[in-house]
Amino acid sequence: LTAVDIDTRWCELSVLPNRGQQAVKEAVERMRGRLPFPLLGLDSDNDSAFLNGNLLRYCKDHKITFTRCRPYKKNDQAHVEQKNWSAVRKLVGYERYTSREAKEVLEVIYRDWRLLLNFFQPVRKLLSKERVGSKVRKRYDRAQTPYQRVLASPLVGEKDKAKLRELYQTLNPVELQRRVHGNLERLRGLHG
């Protein structure tokens, strides 16, 4: 399960053992607990794994606005689709892992990978597009990490920013990368 905050580009990843209602709700709950700011809204695709009573109740109980994309409009989820490629498929590929051990290794990989993505990998936001003849000129903002965007956001409280700065001081990107690669080797050794 991939979630992306549109404003800061903060990305959360969670392993789904199956596509059941309970598994999705629990994954959203885990992600919500790791976010450096409150989860105010959830916009999902039209998959039945998301459009279910369990998740709708959860969102209602926690005052989370729940919306969904328009049917047959894949571009409505462009930020998530891009992260599914750059943050998931390029990392672990398309292999389907089904064993409990593989799930546990994937959770460890994603725990470290999300830190690398959010604290150390800069992203640019598209500011504007302009068509000039047959060409499209795109203008982007200055590349920043999601961490930097959260710190710059007036919508995130100082208490949340302080916790984030504290976490950042404990991180070593080289060590995180080493652990991710080591665990990827372990994962590839598990066939399913």
Secondary structure, DSSP 8 states (H G I E B T S, - for coil): -EEE-TTT--EEE---SSS-HHHHHHHHHHHHHH-SS---EEEE-S-TTTSSHHHHHHHHHTT-EEEE--TT-GGGGHHHHHHIIIIIIHHH-S----SHHHHHHHHHHHHHHHHHHHHH--B--EEEEEEETTEEEEEE---B-HHHHHHH-TTS-HHHHHHHHHHHHH--HHHHHHHHHHHHHHHHHS--
